[in-house]
Amino acid sequence: MGITDLLWPTFMADFLSQSGGYAVIDGGLATELQRHGADLNDPLWSAKCLVHSPDLIRRVHLDYLEAGASIITSASYQATIQGFEAKGFSREEGEDLLRRSIEIACEARDIYYERCGKGTCLDQRPILVAASVGSYGAYLADGSEYREDLIAGIKDEQGLCMNYIIIWAYSFHGDYGDAVTLETLKDFHRRRVQVLAESGADLIAFETIPNKLEAEAYAELLDEENITIPAWLSFNSLDGIKVVSGDSLLECASVADSCKQVVAVGINCTAPRFIHGLILLIRKVTTKPVVVYPNSGETYDGVRKEWVESSGVKKDGDFVSYVSKWREAGASLFGGCCRTTPHTINAISMALSDTLSLH
């Protein structure tokens, strides 16, 4: 029961209308895969489970649906054709694994609806499957790319949104260097975007975008390849003002606003304490729905190899206390990123439901 008959530019507005005015996104996929025993210490990160434990991915999707999520993101964030080829897979096998990430999410949605038909789930609400696309930086940062000075410099500013820290180093630095051009990024992402767009997803979620150049690459690809499903663009920030490269969030959000296929603009992989101000910034340059799914706000200690409490959110209840403020600021899609769980998503869902009942 996808929403495949709703097309941009009214796609997200129609979906939100059907959903009561807001939507709940799932939480951390890798967080839950690891909690269930998956070893993600691999350049493929969560995409490793597409090869070795697809049933576990389906189980996590179902956990989030049962927690109240109405948008689930595929296990394709770290799934790139180039990354699969580096692990010994053929190009065709890599493309098949990308397609499989969408199939697994759709299967979870079908199972959930089947349970609804038997009266064993919360409600048969509209549910979207979003094809997750991670940044070029996530692919770049293998072990040979590891920079201790970079990690040391950023770990004190906010909770890093990953469990395999090396993979994300360049995503959080955001500056790919002069050798990486707009065409480099388009060529890197092109085939992955084509495959995911044709795999049965309802939309594409371009996530954790660290700079304006990559946003421009995505926008041009959507147009050049005549991608027929809508997308959202979601950036990340370390300071609550700029994206992680130092580029202006206003300029980045303006790129998203100018792209007709983009139906929502937002922030993910960012400490909760920054989200309110970032929503206000985004609303200055777009009337498109704003999507927010921060991480827990914890800080990854690279020396101790563990997450530690910081000035972020310590409990799901604390996390939820932000949600009404984010909605008042203009956001309409809410979820979690790394270190958030089905408990977090359930708490968000319940808080939004309570807020709606008061109006």
PETA-V291310 format. One record per residue. N is the residue number from 0. RES is the residue in three letters. PSI is psi in whole degrees, -180 to 180 (NA if undefined). Layout:
n: (N;N)
res: (RES;RES)
psi: (PSI;PSI)
//
This chain:
n: (0;1;2;3;4;5;6;7;8;9;10;11;12;13;14;15;16;17;18;19;20;21;22;23;24;25;26;27;28;29;30;31;32;33;34;35;36;37;38;39;40;41;42;43;44;45;46;47;48;49;50;51;52;53;54;55;56;57;58;59;60;61;62;63;64;65;66;67;68;69;70;71;72;73;74;75;76;77;78;79;80;81;82;83;84;85;86;87;88;89;90;91;92;93;94;95;96;97;98;99;100;101;102;103;104;105;106;107;108;109;110;111;112;113;114;115;116;117;118;119;120;121;122;123;124;125;126;127;128;129;130;131;132;133;134;135;136;137;138;139;140;141;142;143;144;145;146;147;148;149;150;151;152;153;154;155;156;157;158;159;160;161;162;163;164;165;166;167;168;169;170;171;172;173;174;175;176;177;178;179;180;181;182;183;184;185;186;187;188;189;190;191;192;193;194;195;196;197;198;199;200;201;202;203;204;205;206;207;208;209;210;211;212;213;214;215;216;217;218;219;220;221;222;223;224;225;226;227;228;229;230;231;232;233;234;235;236;237;238;239;240;241;242;243;244;245;246;247;248;249;250;251;252;253;254;255;256;257;258;259;260;261;262;263;264;265;266;267;268;269;270;271;272;273;274;275;276;277;278;279;280;281;282;283;284;285;286;287;288;289;290;291;292;293;294;295;296;297;298;299;300;301;302;303;304;305;306;307;308;309;310;311;312;313;314;315;316;317;318;319;320;321;322;323;324;325;326;327;328;329;330;331;332;333;334;335;336;337;338;339;340;341;342;343;344;345;346;347;348;349;350;351;352;353;354;355;356;357;358)
res: (MET;GLY;ILE;THR;ASP;LEU;LEU;TRP;PRO;THR;PHE;MET;ALA;ASP;PHE;LEU;SER;GLN;SER;GLY;GLY;TYR;ALA;VAL;ILE;ASP;GLY;GLY;LEU;ALA;THR;GLU;LEU;GLN;ARG;HIS;GLY;ALA;ASP;LEU;ASN;ASP;PRO;LEU;TRP;SER;ALA;LYS;CYS;LEU;VAL;HIS;SER;PRO;ASP;LEU;ILE;ARG;ARG;VAL;HIS;LEU;ASP;TYR;LEU;GLU;ALA;GLY;ALA;SER;ILE;ILE;THR;SER;ALA;SER;TYR;GLN;ALA;THR;ILE;GLN;GLY;PHE;GLU;ALA;LYS;GLY;PHE;SER;ARG;GLU;GLU;GLY;GLU;ASP;LEU;LEU;ARG;ARG;SER;ILE;GLU;ILE;ALA;CYS;GLU;ALA;ARG;ASP;ILE;TYR;TYR;GLU;ARG;CYS;GLY;LYS;GLY;THR;CYS;LEU;ASP;GLN;ARG;PRO;ILE;LEU;VAL;ALA;ALA;SER;VAL;GLY;SER;TYR;GLY;ALA;TYR;LEU;ALA;ASP;GLY;SER;GLU;TYR;ARG;GLU;ASP;LEU;ILE;ALA;GLY;ILE;LYS;ASP;GLU;GLN;GLY;LEU;CYS;MET;ASN;TYR;ILE;ILE;ILE;TRP;ALA;TYR;SER;PHE;HIS;GLY;ASP;TYR;GLY;ASP;ALA;VAL;THR;LEU;GLU;THR;LEU;LYS;ASP;PHE;HIS;ARG;ARG;ARG;VAL;GLN;VAL;LEU;ALA;GLU;SER;GLY;ALA;ASP;LEU;ILE;ALA;PHE;GLU;THR;ILE;PRO;ASN;LYS;LEU;GLU;ALA;GLU;ALA;TYR;ALA;GLU;LEU;LEU;ASP;GLU;GLU;ASN;ILE;THR;ILE;PRO;ALA;TRP;LEU;SER;PHE;ASN;SER;LEU;ASP;GLY;ILE;LYS;VAL;VAL;SER;GLY;ASP;SER;LEU;LEU;GLU;CYS;ALA;SER;VAL;ALA;ASP;SER;CYS;LYS;GLN;VAL;VAL;ALA;VAL;GLY;ILE;ASN;CYS;THR;ALA;PRO;ARG;PHE;ILE;HIS;GLY;LEU;ILE;LEU;LEU;ILE;ARG;LYS;VAL;THR;THR;LYS;PRO;VAL;VAL;VAL;TYR;PRO;ASN;SER;GLY;GLU;THR;TYR;ASP;GLY;VAL;ARG;LYS;GLU;TRP;VAL;GLU;SER;SER;GLY;VAL;LYS;LYS;ASP;GLY;ASP;PHE;VAL;SER;TYR;VAL;SER;LYS;TRP;ARG;GLU;ALA;GLY;ALA;SER;LEU;PHE;GLY;GLY;CYS;CYS;ARG;THR;THR;PRO;HIS;THR;ILE;ASN;ALA;ILE;SER;MET;ALA;LEU;SER;ASP;THR;LEU;SER;LEU;HIS)
psi: (60;173;45;-15;-3;122;151;152;-4;4;-58;-38;-41;-43;-45;-37;-43;-23;7;12;-10;166;149;129;159;-177;-154;119;-52;-37;-46;-37;-43;-38;-31;6;0;137;108;16;74;147;-25;-16;-128;-25;-16;-33;-18;-30;-46;-26;63;-31;-33;-38;-46;-41;-42;-42;-46;-39;-40;-37;-43;-21;-11;2;141;0;124;139;139;163;48;7;-48;7;103;151;-41;-38;-40;-40;-37;-22;6;2;152;167;-42;-40;-39;-42;-39;-37;-36;-47;-38;-33;-37;-42;-42;-44;-41;-37;-41;-42;-43;-43;-41;-46;-36;-41;-37;-39;-24;3;24;15;174;-56;157;66;163;137;132;146;120;128;113;132;116;170;165;-37;-35;-37;-40;-39;73;-175;-35;-15;-2;132;107;-37;-35;-48;-44;-36;-29;-18;-22;-11;-35;169;122;138;66;164;-27;90;-34;-41;-36;1;-49;-29;-37;-17;-44;-9;111;-7;166;-23;-20;111;177;-43;-36;-47;-41;-43;-38;-45;-19;-56;-37;-45;-42;-48;-48;-38;-24;13;4;4;156;-28;170;132;103;112;155;47;122;-8;166;-37;-42;-34;-42;-38;-45;-46;-43;-38;-44;-38;-48;-36;5;47;126;-11;151;175;161;154;125;126;172;155;147;-16;0;10;-51;165;170;-23;-15;-7;153;128;-36;-42;-39;-46;-31;-35;-46;-41;-33;-10;121;-28;-16;121;-4;152;141;-160;135;174;38;148;138;-32;-17;-13;-43;-50;-35;-37;-46;-38;-47;-40;-17;-23;-1;150;2;153;144;131;132;129;83;168;-173;-17;-2;163;134;122;106;-21;-47;-12;46;161;139;152;143;-146;14;-158;134;-27;158;-39;-38;-42;-45;-27;-21;-26;-43;-35;-39;-38;-42;-32;-16;4;153;-4;128;137;-158;159;-145;145;10;157;176;-31;-41;-47;-39;-41;-40;-46;-45;-40;-42;-38;-42;-40;-42;-38;-19;-12;NA)
//
